[in-house]
Amino acid sequence: MAKKLVWGRAWHGRSYDLGRMSLRELWAAYLTYPAISLYACLAVLAGAYALFTAWHWQQIVVPTVAVLIVYPLAWYGLHRFVLHGRWLYRMHWSAALWKRIHFDHHQDPHRLEVLFGSSLNTIPTMLVITLPVGYELAGWTGFAAGFCTALVTTCVYEFVHCIQHLNYKPKNRFVQKLKRDHLLHHFQNEKVNYGIVSFLPDELFNSYVADPKDCPKSPTVFNLGYDLEEAKRYPWVMELTGSPPRNKPPGAMQERFDQ
């Protein structure tokens, strides 16, 4: 558990269960996670470059706004059609990637170390999104501003995502709603509510459900369709896991949607 954390060493050989952590313990684990530190450093560097090379405020503001609009849409598309697609685990070379970036998280939604994205995957994704948008709008200054925006947005996404799985009731009603909507995706039906901070793309593309009563329970909400039959046909994820795919989280943990 995340008690008596030592700054800079909190992640050495530890496993964290968000279902048993306090908000204070989460902050300690979050701020010492290497990827978050890397995002923060890169954001400072990219932001400084944008500020020192811009000759007009629009070179910073326009790419920033553009990325804030594009980023939730891009995340939605990746989450829905790539991470919840069934083709990554069916290829040997991409099975480990799919396991790390999404399958493990759905198998155990409260396990903090697999909730966080890997910087080896997230940073290239951010570059692919922000380079064409930022550079087209304002050259390298625009790219730096857009990249900085994506990095800061990712830090916010990661923390809100942690809150959504933390054994904690947010005081803010908006954050309560975000948490309730996201938990529906994890504990009721994985084919709805793909957002983290914004569910507007879900509303635009008819995948948003606000009330659990309107959402049927999915038999694949925890295994994403990678059941025992699929594991026999495509064994690479199961081999990496060392055990068959689970149909429920460890300890049969459930969530309340009235939080």
Buried (B, 14 or more C-beta within 10 A) or exposed (E): EBEEBEEEEBBEEEEBBBBEBEEEBBBBBBBBBEBBEBBBEBBEBBBEBBBEBBEEEEBBEBBBBBBBEBBBBBBBEBBBEEBBBEEBBBEEEEBBBBBBBBBBBBBBBBBBBBBBBEBEEBBEBBBEBBBEBBBEBBBBBBBBBBBBBBBBBBBEBBBBBBBBBBBBEBEEEEBBEBBBBBBBBBBBBBBBBBBBBBBEBBEEEEBBBBEBEEBEEBEBBBBBBBBEEBBEEBEBBBEEBEEEBBBEBEEEEEBEBEE
